[in-house]
């Protein structure tokens, strides 16, 4: 059933193939000279049938997962695609180390692998237990590789550098380039970050470009079901995200239900901003029991209520300078017909 579903193939089979190809190629260098032809043979004749067979056997390989640690950020980018511009001190989400690992372990009990895991925020370097999280991810056999994305405004502490250096499954640090942002109110620390990472011989990439697309105001647009499905297909975002239900508020641990997996970071942020009850059917609740079929069906579905909050992705995107700062916290607009 799933293997005949084009959405499932696009969101699950093809990303698994792409990850394996990327991982096998390895870092740039002379090794790619002999790995390229082997990679081509694997991709053309082996990998698709390999992952199809694993699905038929009920084996789950998550191709890509973003681990959302916090909605706190040093910036308030007006067109942040993860909706950090809508969070204030009153509604911030920050997990605890115990809570995020509990949610992740619940998922790992139901899968054979997570091929690639990315640590994100907000700004993940604002999460005080990040060194311990890196060490914990390294110990989880089913997590095949992981990396971290930072906005380049916070330096790397020695404890974090040491844990990343020891982690054999850590791929790289990705650093956003906001050097041409027109109205930043906080200094960038790119050069000192580069220096620290080089000193510890930690791989990194600098995400140059300086151009984003404009993200329109978020509000419930009251589309038809067909319109919501069409918007999902027009978007094509593949950034499946996990948030725990365990949050830290005023340094106290507050239990807010179990964690969940969402179709994208917009959807996971909306679950905190609007309440998760509004998005029933959109997410995988991480709870005791066999979740394998629910995971497969999640990758096969193309109707998500959260897609009704986004702009019309079938229209041309408007390019803007990266990281334009909002003057104040934005509010989700009223429902409109």
Buried (B, 14 or more C-beta within 10 A) or exposed (E): EBBEBEBBBBBBBBBBBBBBBBBBBEEEEEEEEEBEEEBEEBBEEEBBEBBBEBBEEEEBBBBBBBBBBBBBBBBBBBBBBBBBBBBEEEEBBBBBBEBBBBBBBBBBEBBBBBBBBBBBBBBBBBBEBBBBBBBBBBEBEBBBBBBBBBBBBBBBEEEBBBBBBEBEBBBBBBBBBBBEBEEBEEEBBBEEBBEBBEEEEBEBEBBEEBEBBEBEEBBBBEBEEEBBBBBBBBBEBBBBBBBBBBBBEEEEEEEBEBBBBBBBBBBBBBBBBBEBEBBEEBBBBBEEEEBBEBBBBBBBBBEBBBBBBBBEBEEEEEEBBBBBBBEEBBEBEEEEE
